Amino acid sequence: MNALLDELNWRGFVAQSTDADALAAHLDAGPITSYVGFDPTAASLHIGHLVQLLVARRIQEGGHRPILLVGGATGLIGDPKLAGERVMNDAAVVQEWAERLRQQVSDYVSLEGDNAALVVNNYDWTSTLSTLDFLRDVGKHFPVNRMLARDVVARRLEAGISFTEFAYVLLQSLDYRELYRQYGVTLQTGAQDQWGNITAGIDFIRRTEGVQVHGLVTPLLTKADGSKFGKTEGGTVWIDPALTSPFAFHQFWLNAEDAKVIEYLKIFTWRTRDEIAELADQTEQRPQLRAAQRVLANDITELVHGADERAAAEQAGYALFGRGELTDLPESTLRAVMTELGAAKLAPADGRLPLVADALAASGVVASKSAGRRAIAEGGAYLNNRKVTDVEQRLVRGDLLAGSWAVLRRGKRAVGAVKVL
């Protein structure tokens, strides 16, 4: 097997592809040009998209040229969902999001060198296409019976699907052909749910250009229970630090399940086979150390947010549980920590700040104010990592982090926070 394809398979990037032998031979005869697309349906990409960016990066490291397509046109339409019709976003909003995505995707590949990556926007060739030309040049090659047989369409027929979403596959197929014509693209990659769109584009190119091109899709990542990967109680895990802070991002990966962490290490890090085998052994033999999770969290946070933010997120994690100084944290990191902890708001009463026991209860560390007093009396309560011994102790302004926040802890693991107004 081709070395790149072998590596992609071992790391778990391949759920399905066109003929493996033909694809391997095509890569061996390379270098080739591939592409992957991202529709601007939100202001940021999330960690599901990150899988596709890393496939493009590995393709480039294998000596080939990746093209990253931002769907300024397809983002105006929206790929059909199983759950129902998409709400179409305002054109100006889609344009703004497309520019944000263009900047984001550019960070994960090299735009220099012999196989420099290219970032394109399908709005450039779609916006000038007339309806008649689209119907004659593209629509003519798509049998309706095949389009109706597509899983997402078949499952939407009873409830209803608009012609707009029904025709999305034509636009994506047009992208593949346009990139084949302009840049010689012969491989499209994407997530497994894009297989139908990709194979439709392959067939469209065969019908109109008379050549064979290829497709490869990655598995849809899941948690150990089969539920959707990349969601938390707070929502989607974004790669934009304004939407998911580096601290929250780091914490997400630290909480990876033992049953899935090795899978994630293969996909999201550049650790070698030997390194991952060693981490797998540690996870099996000493899971309480969470060595694999720490490597995963550090590597991917540094990849997405840089070394400084990775270090700050790691330092914050240690400080929360008494293994570092909370006062040493940058205020931006501290603010992210408080947000992640869901800091409860407390107001002074009669000119005095609340009791620590009351703050323990408000933060959720204990169930009630009386439980807070018991925790203090038993020697298990901490304020900003300092043990509290007086059940009548109050918060004081001088002890508050950045003048507003306090971290409350009971024992080693139960942590919460308050913000004093």
C-alpha positions as CSV (number, residue, x, y, z in Angstrom):
1,M,0.0,0.0,0.0
2,N,1.0,3.6,-0.6
3,A,2.9,4.9,2.5
4,L,0.5,7.9,2.9
5,L,-2.6,5.7,2.5
6,D,-1.1,3.2,5.0
7,E,-0.6,6.0,7.5
8,L,-4.1,7.4,7.1
9,N,-5.5,3.9,7.5
10,W,-3.5,3.2,10.7
11,R,-4.5,6.5,12.2
12,G,-8.2,5.8,11.6
13,F,-8.8,8.5,9.0
14,V,-10.3,6.1,6.4
15,A,-13.9,4.9,6.7
16,Q,-14.4,4.4,2.9
17,S,-12.7,5.3,-0.3
18,T,-12.9,4.6,-4.0
19,D,-10.9,1.5,-5.1
20,A,-8.0,1.3,-2.7
21,D,-5.6,-0.2,-5.1
22,A,-6.3,2.4,-7.8
23,L,-6.0,5.2,-5.2
24,A,-2.7,3.8,-3.9
25,A,-1.4,3.6,-7.5
26,H,-2.6,7.1,-8.1
27,L,-0.8,8.4,-5.0
28,D,2.4,6.5,-5.9
29,A,2.3,8.1,-9.4
30,G,1.9,11.6,-7.8
31,P,2.2,14.2,-6.6
32,I,-1.5,14.8,-6.8
33,T,-3.8,17.6,-5.9
34,S,-6.7,17.0,-3.4
35,Y,-9.4,19.1,-2.0
36,V,-11.8,19.3,1.0
37,G,-14.6,21.8,1.5
38,F,-16.0,23.7,4.5
39,D,-19.3,25.4,4.4
40,P,-19.7,28.6,6.5
41,T,-22.7,27.6,8.5
42,A,-21.3,29.2,11.7
43,A,-18.7,31.8,12.6
44,S,-16.1,29.2,13.3
45,L,-15.1,25.6,12.5
46,H,-15.4,23.0,15.3
47,I,-13.3,20.0,16.2
48,G,-15.2,17.8,13.7
49,H,-13.9,20.0,10.9
50,L,-10.4,19.7,12.5
51,V,-10.3,16.1,11.4
52,Q,-10.6,17.2,7.8
53,L,-7.9,19.9,8.2
54,L,-5.5,17.3,9.6
55,V,-6.2,15.0,6.7
56,A,-5.3,17.9,4.3
57,R,-2.1,18.5,6.4
58,R,-1.0,14.9,6.2
59,I,-1.7,14.8,2.5
60,Q,0.6,17.9,2.1
61,E,3.3,16.3,4.4
62,G,3.1,13.3,2.0
63,G,4.3,15.5,-0.8
64,H,0.9,16.3,-2.4
65,R,-0.9,19.6,-2.8
66,P,-4.1,20.3,-0.8
67,I,-6.8,22.8,-1.7
68,L,-9.1,24.0,1.0
69,L,-12.4,25.2,-0.3
70,V,-14.6,27.6,1.6
71,G,-18.2,27.3,0.5
72,G,-19.3,30.9,0.0
73,A,-21.9,29.6,-2.5
74,T,-22.9,26.2,-0.9
75,G,-23.0,27.9,2.5
76,L,-25.9,30.0,1.1
77,I,-27.8,26.8,0.5
78,G,-26.8,24.2,3.1
79,D,-26.3,20.5,2.8
80,P,-29.6,18.6,3.5
81,K,-30.0,17.6,7.1
82,L,-31.9,14.5,8.3
83,A,-33.8,16.5,10.8
84,G,-35.5,19.0,8.5
85,E,-35.0,22.0,6.3
86,R,-32.1,24.3,7.1
87,V,-32.7,28.0,7.9
88,M,-30.8,29.9,5.2
89,N,-28.6,32.6,6.7
90,D,-28.4,36.1,5.4
91,A,-25.9,36.5,2.5
92,A,-23.9,39.1,4.2
93,V,-23.5,36.9,7.3
94,V,-22.4,34.0,5.2
95,Q,-19.8,36.2,3.4
96,E,-18.5,37.3,6.8
97,W,-18.3,33.7,8.1
98,A,-16.6,32.6,4.9
99,E,-13.8,35.1,5.4
100,R,-13.4,33.9,9.0
101,L,-13.2,30.3,7.8
102,R,-10.7,31.3,5.2
103,Q,-8.4,32.6,7.9
104,Q,-8.9,29.6,10.1
105,V,-8.2,26.9,7.5
106,S,-5.0,28.7,6.4
107,D,-3.4,28.0,9.8
108,Y,-3.3,24.3,9.3
109,V,-1.4,23.9,6.0
110,S,1.6,25.6,4.5
111,L,0.9,28.2,1.8
112,E,4.5,28.1,0.7
113,G,6.8,25.6,-1.1
114,D,6.6,23.4,-4.1
115,N,3.3,21.9,-2.9
116,A,1.9,25.0,-1.4
117,A,-1.7,24.7,-0.3
118,L,-4.4,26.9,-1.9
119,V,-7.6,28.3,-0.3
120,V,-10.5,29.0,-2.7
121,N,-14.1,30.1,-2.5
122,N,-16.7,28.4,-4.7
123,Y,-18.7,31.6,-4.8
124,D,-16.1,32.8,-7.4
125,W,-17.2,30.4,-10.1
126,T,-20.8,29.8,-9.0
127,S,-22.1,33.3,-8.7
128,T,-21.6,34.0,-12.4
129,L,-23.3,30.8,-13.6
130,S,-26.7,31.5,-15.2
131,T,-29.7,29.3,-14.4
132,L,-29.9,28.0,-17.9
133,D,-26.2,27.1,-18.1
134,F,-26.5,25.4,-14.7
135,L,-29.5,23.3,-15.8
136,R,-28.0,22.4,-19.2
137,D,-24.3,21.9,-18.2
138,V,-24.8,20.4,-14.7
139,G,-28.4,19.3,-14.1
140,K,-28.5,17.3,-17.4
141,H,-26.0,14.7,-15.9
142,F,-27.9,13.9,-12.7
143,P,-30.7,11.3,-13.0
144,V,-33.5,12.2,-10.7
145,N,-34.1,8.6,-9.7
146,R,-30.5,8.4,-8.4
147,M,-30.9,11.6,-6.5
148,L,-34.2,10.3,-4.9
149,A,-32.4,7.2,-3.8
150,R,-29.8,9.1,-1.7
151,D,-30.3,8.3,1.9
152,V,-30.8,11.8,3.2
153,V,-33.3,12.6,0.4
154,A,-35.2,9.4,0.8
155,R,-35.6,10.0,4.6
156,R,-36.8,13.5,4.0
157,L,-39.4,12.8,1.2
158,E,-42.3,12.2,3.5
159,A,-41.8,15.3,5.6
160,G,-40.7,17.3,2.6
161,I,-37.5,18.7,1.1
162,S,-37.1,21.8,-0.9
163,F,-35.6,21.9,-4.4
164,T,-32.9,24.1,-3.0
165,E,-31.5,21.4,-0.6
166,F,-32.4,18.6,-3.1
167,A,-30.0,20.3,-5.6
168,Y,-27.1,20.8,-3.2
169,V,-25.3,17.8,-4.5
170,L,-25.2,19.4,-8.0
171,L,-23.3,22.4,-6.6
172,Q,-20.8,20.2,-4.7
173,S,-20.2,18.1,-7.8
174,L,-19.7,21.3,-9.8
175,D,-17.0,22.3,-7.3
176,Y,-15.1,19.0,-7.9
177,R,-15.2,19.4,-11.6
178,E,-14.2,23.1,-11.5
179,L,-11.2,22.3,-9.3
180,Y,-10.3,19.4,-11.6
181,R,-10.4,21.7,-14.6
182,Q,-8.5,24.6,-12.9
183,Y,-6.0,22.8,-10.8
184,G,-6.1,19.1,-11.7
185,V,-7.7,18.0,-8.5
186,T,-8.2,14.2,-8.6
187,L,-9.0,13.4,-4.9
188,Q,-11.8,14.8,-2.7
189,T,-11.8,14.1,1.0
190,G,-14.4,14.7,3.6
191,A,-16.4,13.2,6.5
192,Q,-18.3,10.0,6.0
193,D,-21.7,11.8,5.7
194,Q,-20.3,13.4,2.5
195,W,-19.8,10.1,0.7
196,G,-22.9,10.5,-1.4
197,N,-21.9,14.0,-2.5
198,I,-18.4,12.9,-3.3
199,T,-19.3,9.9,-5.4
200,A,-21.8,12.1,-7.2
201,G,-19.0,14.4,-8.1
202,I,-16.8,11.6,-9.2
203,D,-19.6,10.3,-11.5
204,F,-20.2,13.8,-12.8
205,I,-16.5,14.2,-13.8
206,R,-16.5,10.7,-15.4
207,R,-19.6,11.7,-17.5
208,T,-18.4,15.2,-18.6
209,E,-14.6,14.8,-18.6
210,G,-14.1,11.1,-19.3
211,V,-11.6,10.6,-16.5
212,Q,-11.5,8.7,-13.2
213,V,-11.0,10.7,-10.0
214,H,-11.1,9.5,-6.4
215,G,-12.7,10.0,-3.0
216,L,-11.9,9.3,0.6
217,V,-14.0,9.8,3.7
218,T,-13.2,9.7,7.4
219,P,-15.3,8.1,10.1
220,L,-17.7,10.2,12.1
221,L,-16.1,10.3,15.5
222,T,-18.2,9.2,18.5
223,K,-17.9,8.8,22.2
224,A,-17.7,5.4,23.8
225,D,-21.5,5.2,24.1
226,G,-22.0,6.0,20.4
227,S,-23.2,9.6,21.0
228,K,-22.0,12.5,19.0
229,F,-18.4,13.6,19.6
230,G,-17.4,17.2,20.1
231,K,-20.4,18.3,22.2
232,T,-20.4,19.3,25.8
233,E,-23.1,20.6,28.2
234,G,-22.1,24.1,27.1
235,G,-22.4,23.2,23.4
236,T,-20.1,22.6,20.5
237,V,-16.3,22.7,20.9
238,W,-15.1,25.4,18.5
239,I,-11.6,26.1,17.4
240,D,-12.1,29.9,17.7
241,P,-10.8,30.9,21.2
242,A,-13.5,33.5,21.5
243,L,-16.2,30.8,21.3
244,T,-14.4,28.0,23.2
245,S,-11.5,29.3,25.4
246,P,-8.1,27.5,25.3
247,F,-8.7,26.4,28.9
248,A,-12.1,24.9,28.1
249,F,-10.6,23.3,24.9
250,H,-7.8,21.8,27.0
251,Q,-10.2,20.5,29.6
252,F,-12.4,18.9,27.0
253,W,-9.5,16.7,25.8
254,L,-8.3,16.0,29.4
255,N,-11.8,14.4,30.0
256,A,-11.5,12.0,27.0
257,E,-12.7,8.5,27.8
258,D,-10.1,5.8,28.3
259,A,-11.9,3.7,25.7
260,K,-11.5,6.4,23.1
261,V,-8.3,8.4,24.0
262,I,-5.9,6.2,21.9
263,E,-8.2,6.6,18.9
264,Y,-8.1,10.4,19.4
265,L,-4.3,10.4,19.8
266,K,-3.9,8.7,16.5
267,I,-6.1,11.2,14.7
268,F,-5.3,14.5,16.4
269,T,-1.6,14.2,17.3
270,W,1.7,13.5,15.5
271,R,2.8,11.0,18.1
272,T,4.6,8.0,16.6
273,R,3.3,4.4,16.7
274,D,5.7,3.5,19.4
275,E,4.7,6.6,21.5
276,I,1.0,5.8,21.1
277,A,1.6,2.1,22.0
278,E,3.4,3.2,25.2
279,L,0.5,5.5,26.1
280,A,-2.0,2.7,25.4
281,D,-0.1,0.5,27.8
282,Q,-0.1,3.2,30.4
283,T,-3.8,3.7,30.0
284,E,-4.5,0.0,30.5
285,Q,-2.1,-0.5,33.4
286,R,-2.4,2.9,35.2
287,P,-5.5,4.6,34.0
288,Q,-5.7,6.9,37.1
289,L,-2.6,8.8,35.8
290,R,-4.4,9.8,32.6
291,A,-1.1,10.1,30.8
292,A,-2.7,9.6,27.4
293,Q,-5.3,12.3,28.1
294,R,-2.6,14.8,29.2
295,V,-0.5,14.2,26.0
296,L,-3.7,14.5,23.9
297,A,-4.8,17.7,25.6
298,N,-1.4,19.4,25.4
299,D,-0.7,18.4,21.8
300,I,-4.0,19.4,20.3
301,T,-4.3,22.6,22.4
302,E,-0.8,23.7,21.2
303,L,-1.7,22.8,17.6
304,V,-4.9,24.9,17.7
305,H,-4.0,27.7,20.1
306,G,-0.2,27.8,20.3
307,A,2.3,27.0,23.0
308,D,1.6,30.0,25.2
309,E,-2.1,29.3,25.5
310,R,-1.4,25.6,26.0
311,A,0.9,26.4,28.9
312,A,-1.6,28.8,30.4
313,A,-4.4,26.2,30.1
314,E,-2.2,23.5,31.7
315,Q,-1.1,25.8,34.5
316,A,-4.8,26.8,35.2
317,G,-5.7,23.1,35.5
318,Y,-3.0,22.5,38.0
319,A,-3.8,25.7,40.0
320,L,-7.5,24.8,40.3
321,F,-6.7,21.7,42.3
322,G,-4.0,23.2,44.5
323,R,-0.9,22.3,42.5
324,G,-0.2,25.9,41.4
325,E,-0.9,29.5,42.3
326,L,-4.2,30.9,41.0
327,T,-2.8,34.4,41.4
328,D,-0.2,33.6,38.7
329,L,-2.8,33.0,36.0
330,P,-3.2,35.7,33.3
331,E,-6.6,37.4,33.7
332,S,-7.8,36.2,30.3
333,T,-7.2,32.6,31.4
334,L,-8.7,33.2,34.9
335,R,-11.8,34.6,33.2
336,A,-12.1,31.5,31.1
337,V,-11.7,29.3,34.2
338,M,-14.5,31.2,35.9
339,T,-16.7,30.8,32.9
340,E,-16.0,27.1,32.7
341,L,-16.8,26.7,36.4
342,G,-20.0,28.6,36.0
343,A,-19.1,31.1,38.7
344,A,-22.2,32.0,40.7
345,K,-22.8,35.7,41.4
346,L,-22.9,36.9,45.1
347,A,-23.7,40.3,46.3
348,P,-22.6,41.9,49.6
349,A,-25.2,42.3,52.3
350,D,-25.2,45.1,54.9
351,G,-21.8,46.2,53.6
352,R,-20.2,42.9,54.3
353,L,-19.1,40.1,51.9
354,P,-20.6,36.6,52.2
355,L,-19.3,33.9,54.5
356,V,-17.0,31.4,53.0
357,A,-19.6,28.7,54.0
358,D,-22.2,30.6,51.9
359,A,-19.8,30.9,49.0
360,L,-19.2,27.1,49.1
361,A,-22.9,26.5,48.8
362,A,-23.4,29.1,46.1
363,S,-20.6,27.6,44.0
364,G,-22.2,24.2,44.1
365,V,-19.2,22.6,45.9
366,V,-21.6,21.6,48.8
367,A,-25.3,21.2,48.9
368,S,-26.2,23.8,51.5
369,K,-24.8,26.5,53.8
370,S,-24.8,24.1,56.7
371,A,-22.9,21.6,54.6
372,G,-20.4,24.4,53.9
373,R,-19.9,25.0,57.6
374,R,-19.4,21.3,58.2
375,A,-16.8,21.1,55.4
376,I,-14.9,23.9,57.1
377,A,-15.1,22.3,60.5
378,E,-13.8,19.0,59.2
379,G,-10.8,20.7,57.6
380,G,-11.8,20.0,53.9
381,A,-12.7,23.5,52.7
382,Y,-10.4,25.8,50.6
383,L,-10.7,29.3,49.4
384,N,-8.3,30.1,46.5
385,N,-6.3,27.0,47.5
386,R,-5.9,28.2,51.1
387,K,-7.5,26.0,53.8
388,V,-10.3,27.7,55.7
389,T,-10.5,26.8,59.4
390,D,-13.0,29.3,60.8
391,V,-16.6,28.7,60.0
392,E,-17.3,32.4,60.5
393,Q,-14.7,33.5,57.9
394,R,-15.9,35.9,55.3
395,L,-14.6,36.7,51.9
396,V,-12.6,39.9,51.8
397,R,-11.9,42.0,48.8
398,G,-8.1,41.6,49.1
399,D,-8.4,37.9,48.7
400,L,-10.5,38.0,45.5
401,L,-8.8,37.0,42.2
402,A,-8.7,40.0,39.8
403,G,-10.8,41.8,42.4
404,S,-13.9,39.8,41.8
405,W,-13.5,36.0,41.8
406,A,-13.0,33.3,44.4
407,V,-12.4,29.6,43.8
408,L,-13.9,27.2,46.3
409,R,-12.8,23.7,46.8
410,R,-13.8,20.8,49.0
411,G,-11.2,18.0,49.3
412,K,-9.2,17.3,46.2
413,R,-11.8,17.2,43.3
414,A,-14.9,19.2,44.1
415,V,-14.3,22.7,42.7
416,G,-16.5,25.7,42.0
417,A,-16.4,29.5,41.9
418,V,-18.2,32.7,42.7
419,K,-18.1,36.2,41.4
420,V,-18.5,38.9,44.1
421,L,-20.5,41.8,42.7
